[in-house]
Amino acid sequence: MTKTIPTGYEPMTSIEAITSGLESVGYISTQQISTAVFLALGLRKPILIEGPAGVGKTDLAASLSRWLDVPLLRLQCYEGLDEGKALYEWKYGKQLLYTQLLKEKLNEVVGDEKSLESSLAKLGSFEDLFFSEQFLEARPLLTAMRQSAGSVLLVDEIDKSDEEFEAFLLEVLSDYQVTVPEIGTIKANVPPIVILTSNNVRELGDALKRRCLHLHIGFPDHKREQRIVQARVEGISEDLLNQMVGFVQSVRDMDIKKRPSIAETVDWAKTLLLLHANALDETFVRDTLNVLLKHESDIAAVSGDVPKLVREATSGKPAYPGQMAR
C-alpha cells in the first residue's frame, strides 16, 4: 500500500475552494485563474502566466503561499542568470576555511603514516567533505524541491533570461529532480506548485510552452477591480470606489505609455482616503495623478481630459466606448 505524503496542498480540493481560499488572503481570483491552479496541482504542470505588468501575476504566487501556509521561493530572472544562481553553489569561503584548518592540522591528520602513498590516501579521505551537504548552498530551485510539505516556486519574468537557461529550467521541471554530481540525484518528495511569469520581453520557446499550462491575466473588469480594492483598502465608500475605478478604467483606454496597474489603483484609493475625499473632483485628481501614472508624458496626456473623465466617472457612464467591453 502506497503511503500518502502529507502536503500543504490539501485545501485545494476544488476550483471553488481555491477561489474562496485566495479571497481569504485578499486575492480576488477568476474562474479561469482558479481552474489553472487546480489543474496545475492535478497534472503536476507549471503555470506560465502572461499579461501586462501589474495585473497580479506575481501576487497569485504570493497569495497561494499565504493561503496554503507553504514557503514561497522566488527566482527573479535576468539576462545572464545561470545554473549556479538558480540551483546551487558551493560555499567556497567555507571550503577555503576548511582547507586552512586542514593545512594547520596536517601532521595530526597524516599521523604515523610511513609512506607517501599511505599519507596521500589518508588525505584523500577528506576530499569528499569539501563537496558534501555542509558545503552546499541551495538556491531557489533546489530549496523548493527540498520542502517536505511542498512550496510555491515563482520563476518571475522568465522572458528576461537567456534561451540556455530556459532549456535548463525545462529539464529540471520535467521530473522535478536535479543531479549534483558530487552528491547524487535529489528528487522532490512533494513537487512544488510552479508559477512562471512573462511580460513578453521575448518569445518563449515552444518546448517550455508545451510543458506548461498557459494562463493570460489581463486588466480586471470594473466589478472585479472594485472587489480587489475593497479587499485591500478599508473604509472606502461605495460611491468613491465606483467613481475612482471608473476613472482608472477610462484612463486605461487612452493612448498612453503605461496603463495604471492594479497596485496603482490600490495606492490611489489609499491616497484619496488620506486626503479625506468623498467623491472625485478635478482638484483631487490633478493633484494625485502622479500616484496613478508614472510617466510625465502620460500625466500631460491625461490632464487635458480630466474634466471629461471626472464627469463621466461621477455620472457612472464610461468616458470611452471601449470601457463597456471589459
C-alpha positions as semicolon CSV with decimal commas, in nm:
position;residue;x (nm);y (nm);z (nm)
1;M;0,000;0,000;0,000
2;T;0,143;0,336;-0,104
3;K;0,197;0,577;0,182
4;T;0,043;0,919;0,121
5;I;0,286;1,202;0,186
6;P;0,117;1,489;0,374
7;T;0,148;1,822;0,196
8;G;0,034;2,177;0,235
9;Y;-0,191;2,141;-0,069
10;E;-0,481;1,959;0,099
11;P;-0,713;2,266;0,098
12;M;-0,706;2,268;-0,286
13;T;-0,996;2,027;-0,314
14;S;-1,187;2,208;-0,592
15;I;-1,189;2,514;-0,813
16;E;-1,440;2,677;-0,581
17;A;-1,221;2,604;-0,277
18;I;-0,925;2,771;-0,447
19;T;-1,131;3,080;-0,532
20;S;-1,255;3,103;-0,175
21;G;-0,911;3,037;-0,025
22;L;-0,741;3,302;-0,236
23;E;-1,013;3,553;-0,145
24;S;-0,947;3,483;0,223
25;V;-0,595;3,626;0,180
26;G;-0,705;3,921;-0,033
27;Y;-0,661;3,783;-0,386
28;I;-0,976;3,811;-0,597
29;S;-0,950;3,525;-0,843
30;T;-1,150;3,439;-1,154
31;Q;-1,286;3,106;-1,274
32;Q;-1,006;3,088;-1,530
33;I;-0,730;3,156;-1,275
34;S;-0,865;2,911;-1,016
35;T;-0,910;2,642;-1,281
36;A;-0,549;2,681;-1,393
37;V;-0,425;2,646;-1,033
38;F;-0,642;2,337;-0,977
39;L;-0,516;2,173;-1,296
40;A;-0,154;2,263;-1,218
41;L;-0,177;2,061;-0,898
42;G;-0,361;1,768;-1,053
43;L;-0,145;1,744;-1,365
44;R;0,181;1,843;-1,194
45;K;0,243;2,111;-1,453
46;P;0,383;2,462;-1,412
47;I;0,160;2,759;-1,493
48;L;0,301;3,008;-1,743
49;I;0,124;3,338;-1,679
50;E;0,143;3,611;-1,939
51;G;-0,011;3,956;-1,941
52;P;0,073;4,322;-1,885
53;A;0,272;4,429;-1,582
54;G;0,076;4,492;-1,264
55;V;-0,225;4,260;-1,316
56;G;-0,148;4,021;-1,029
57;K;0,076;3,754;-1,184
58;T;0,336;3,762;-0,908
59;D;0,074;3,825;-0,643
60;L;-0,101;3,500;-0,732
61;A;0,207;3,302;-0,624
62;A;0,244;3,504;-0,302
63;S;-0,126;3,462;-0,222
64;L;-0,114;3,086;-0,277
65;S;0,181;3,069;-0,038
66;R;-0,006;3,265;0,231
67;W;-0,327;3,067;0,194
68;L;-0,163;2,724;0,191
69;D;0,096;2,824;0,453
70;V;0,386;2,685;0,249
71;P;0,714;2,861;0,167
72;L;0,734;3,092;-0,133
73;L;1,062;3,055;-0,321
74;R;1,121;3,330;-0,575
75;L;1,370;3,319;-0,858
76;Q;1,398;3,658;-1,027
77;C;1,517;3,610;-1,384
78;Y;1,759;3,837;-1,567
79;E;1,996;3,821;-1,861
80;G;2,295;3,607;-1,772
81;L;2,121;3,406;-1,499
82;D;2,290;3,068;-1,478
83;E;2,251;2,731;-1,311
84;G;2,464;2,829;-1,012
85;K;2,241;3,121;-0,913
86;A;1,921;2,924;-0,969
87;L;2,002;2,575;-0,843
88;Y;2,301;2,555;-0,610
89;E;2,652;2,679;-0,544
90;W;2,935;2,555;-0,328
91;K;3,027;2,761;-0,023
92;Y;3,372;2,848;-0,147
93;G;3,455;3,065;0,155
94;K;3,374;2,782;0,392
95;Q;3,571;2,537;0,178
96;L;3,872;2,771;0,187
97;L;3,849;2,799;0,565
98;Y;3,831;2,421;0,591
99;T;4,143;2,396;0,371
100;Q;4,331;2,628;0,604
101;L;4,227;2,425;0,909
102;L;4,332;2,104;0,737
103;K;4,669;2,258;0,650
104;E;4,727;2,359;1,012
105;K;4,640;2,009;1,134
106;L;4,832;1,830;0,861
107;N;5,069;1,649;1,096
108;E;4,782;1,523;1,310
109;V;4,591;1,405;1,002
110;V;4,882;1,215;0,850
111;G;4,988;1,076;1,187
112;D;5,233;0,790;1,179
113;E;5,189;0,703;0,812
114;K;5,530;0,591;0,681
115;S;5,489;0,609;0,302
116;L;5,386;0,883;0,063
117;E;5,112;0,663;-0,080
118;S;4,951;0,596;0,257
119;S;4,974;0,965;0,352
120;L;4,802;1,067;0,028
121;A;4,535;0,803;0,083
122;K;4,471;0,943;0,431
123;L;4,441;1,295;0,295
124;G;4,221;1,173;0,008
125;S;3,959;1,058;0,255
126;F;3,896;1,423;0,338
127;E;3,827;1,530;-0,021
128;D;3,463;1,424;-0,018
129;L;3,396;1,652;0,275
130;F;3,462;1,955;0,056
131;F;3,166;1,861;-0,165
132;S;2,918;1,738;0,094
133;E;2,587;1,876;0,216
134;Q;2,752;2,103;0,474
135;F;2,923;2,297;0,193
136;L;2,621;2,309;-0,040
137;E;2,442;2,644;-0,082
138;A;2,090;2,570;-0,209
139;R;1,932;2,829;-0,439
140;P;1,556;2,872;-0,508
141;L;1,507;2,572;-0,742
142;L;1,679;2,323;-0,513
143;T;1,531;2,475;-0,197
144;A;1,180;2,446;-0,339
145;M;1,224;2,076;-0,415
146;R;1,356;2,002;-0,067
147;Q;1,050;2,130;0,118
148;S;0,889;1,836;0,298
149;A;0,532;1,972;0,277
150;G;0,558;2,142;-0,063
151;S;0,613;2,501;-0,166
152;V;0,525;2,762;-0,424
153;L;0,808;2,827;-0,669
154;L;0,783;3,158;-0,851
155;V;1,006;3,195;-1,157
156;D;0,950;3,564;-1,218
157;E;0,993;3,725;-1,561
158;I;1,127;3,412;-1,732
159;D;1,130;3,608;-2,059
160;K;1,425;3,815;-1,929
161;S;1,650;3,510;-1,902
162;D;1,854;3,358;-2,184
163;E;1,733;3,071;-2,400
164;E;2,002;2,847;-2,247
165;F;1,857;2,898;-1,900
166;E;1,508;2,831;-2,034
167;A;1,629;2,493;-2,163
168;F;1,792;2,413;-1,828
169;L;1,475;2,505;-1,640
170;L;1,268;2,283;-1,869
171;E;1,492;1,989;-1,783
172;V;1,459;2,047;-1,409
173;L;1,081;2,086;-1,418
174;S;1,026;1,780;-1,636
175;D;1,098;1,538;-1,349
176;Y;1,123;1,773;-1,050
177;Q;1,468;1,645;-0,974
178;V;1,826;1,768;-1,002
179;T;2,161;1,594;-1,006
180;V;2,452;1,726;-0,804
181;P;2,750;1,530;-0,945
182;E;2,936;1,515;-0,613
183;I;2,627;1,412;-0,410
184;G;2,383;1,242;-0,647
185;T;2,025;1,293;-0,760
186;I;1,792;1,494;-0,540
187;K;1,425;1,433;-0,617
188;A;1,135;1,632;-0,479
189;N;0,920;1,424;-0,244
190;V;0,648;1,685;-0,285
191;P;0,678;1,874;-0,616
192;P;0,630;2,249;-0,576
193;I;0,348;2,445;-0,733
194;V;0,540;2,626;-1,005
195;I;0,437;2,962;-1,147
196;L;0,632;3,127;-1,427
197;T;0,554;3,485;-1,527
198;S;0,629;3,663;-1,853
199;N;0,586;4,021;-1,970
200;N;0,663;3,918;-2,330
201;V;1,008;4,078;-2,346
202;R;1,098;3,794;-2,583
203;E;0,917;3,500;-2,736
204;L;0,949;3,188;-2,521
205;G;1,039;2,853;-2,672
206;D;0,771;2,609;-2,784
207;A;0,913;2,332;-2,564
208;L;0,862;2,537;-2,248
209;K;0,513;2,641;-2,354
210;R;0,416;2,277;-2,418
211;R;0,536;2,179;-2,072
212;C;0,325;2,446;-1,903
213;L;-0,040;2,535;-1,861
214;H;-0,091;2,872;-2,028
215;L;-0,279;3,146;-1,844
216;H;-0,331;3,502;-1,959
217;I;-0,426;3,759;-1,696
218;G;-0,539;4,094;-1,830
219;F;-0,660;4,406;-1,655
220;P;-0,971;4,334;-1,447
221;D;-1,319;4,449;-1,540
222;H;-1,491;4,719;-1,334
223;K;-1,659;4,484;-1,087
224;R;-1,352;4,271;-1,016
225;E;-1,131;4,576;-0,971
226;Q;-1,378;4,714;-0,718
227;R;-1,361;4,387;-0,523
228;I;-0,980;4,393;-0,534
229;V;-0,967;4,746;-0,393
230;Q;-1,226;4,661;-0,127
231;A;-1,016;4,364;-0,018
232;R;-0,707;4,579;0,030
233;V;-0,834;4,922;0,133
234;E;-1,053;4,955;0,438
235;G;-1,301;5,236;0,481
236;I;-1,353;5,346;0,122
237;S;-1,714;5,438;0,041
238;E;-1,906;5,258;-0,232
239;D;-1,959;5,581;-0,429
240;L;-1,594;5,687;-0,423
241;L;-1,482;5,334;-0,507
242;N;-1,714;5,317;-0,806
243;Q;-1,602;5,659;-0,931
244;M;-1,230;5,603;-0,898
245;V;-1,241;5,258;-1,061
246;G;-1,445;5,405;-1,347
247;F;-1,185;5,679;-1,386
248;V;-0,896;5,430;-1,388
249;Q;-1,066;5,206;-1,642
250;S;-1,122;5,503;-1,873
251;V;-0,757;5,608;-1,839
252;R;-0,650;5,258;-1,943
253;D;-0,844;5,301;-2,267
254;M;-0,641;5,608;-2,356
255;D;-0,331;5,611;-2,575
256;I;-0,068;5,636;-2,302
257;K;0,276;5,486;-2,243
258;K;0,199;5,282;-1,930
259;R;-0,152;5,196;-1,824
260;P;-0,218;5,204;-1,447
261;S;-0,171;4,869;-1,276
262;I;-0,395;4,722;-1,007
263;A;-0,135;4,813;-0,746
264;E;-0,152;5,175;-0,858
265;T;-0,531;5,171;-0,834
266;V;-0,497;5,046;-0,475
267;D;-0,238;5,315;-0,398
268;W;-0,465;5,580;-0,546
269;A;-0,755;5,462;-0,330
270;K;-0,537;5,490;-0,020
271;T;-0,425;5,836;-0,133
272;L;-0,783;5,960;-0,174
273;L;-0,866;5,831;0,173
274;L;-0,567;6,014;0,321
275;L;-0,695;6,332;0,158
276;H;-1,043;6,269;0,302
277;A;-1,201;6,268;-0,044
278;N;-1,569;6,178;-0,054
279;A;-1,601;6,198;-0,431
280;L;-1,380;6,262;-0,731
281;D;-1,327;6,619;-0,836
282;E;-1,081;6,782;-1,073
283;T;-0,859;6,922;-0,797
284;F;-0,809;6,590;-0,622
285;V;-0,746;6,413;-0,950
286;R;-0,491;6,663;-1,084
287;D;-0,305;6,671;-0,752
288;T;-0,275;6,292;-0,734
289;L;-0,230;6,183;-1,096
290;N;0,137;6,113;-1,018
291;V;0,023;5,824;-0,794
292;L;-0,170;5,668;-1,080
293;L;0,062;5,748;-1,372
294;K;0,439;5,704;-1,375
295;H;0,542;5,897;-1,687
296;E;0,526;6,272;-1,724
297;S;0,408;6,234;-2,084
298;D;0,114;6,023;-1,961
299;I;0,024;6,278;-1,695
300;A;0,029;6,552;-1,958
301;A;-0,184;6,344;-2,195
302;V;-0,446;6,264;-1,931
303;S;-0,453;6,612;-1,772
304;G;-0,631;6,765;-2,069
305;D;-0,912;6,511;-2,040
306;V;-0,950;6,527;-1,660
307;P;-1,276;6,731;-1,667
308;K;-1,438;6,486;-1,907
309;L;-1,305;6,178;-1,725
310;V;-1,423;6,305;-1,387
311;R;-1,762;6,399;-1,525
312;E;-1,812;6,057;-1,680
313;A;-1,683;5,873;-1,370
314;T;-1,914;6,059;-1,133
315;S;-2,211;6,010;-1,364
316;G;-2,148;5,636;-1,385
317;K;-2,107;5,641;-1,764
318;P;-1,787;5,527;-1,942
319;A;-1,576;5,808;-2,083
320;Y;-1,466;5,584;-2,369
321;P;-1,670;5,321;-2,555
322;G;-1,403;5,055;-2,506
323;Q;-1,471;5,050;-2,133
324;M;-1,806;4,883;-2,191
325;A;-1,634;4,582;-2,344
326;R;-1,429;4,500;-2,033
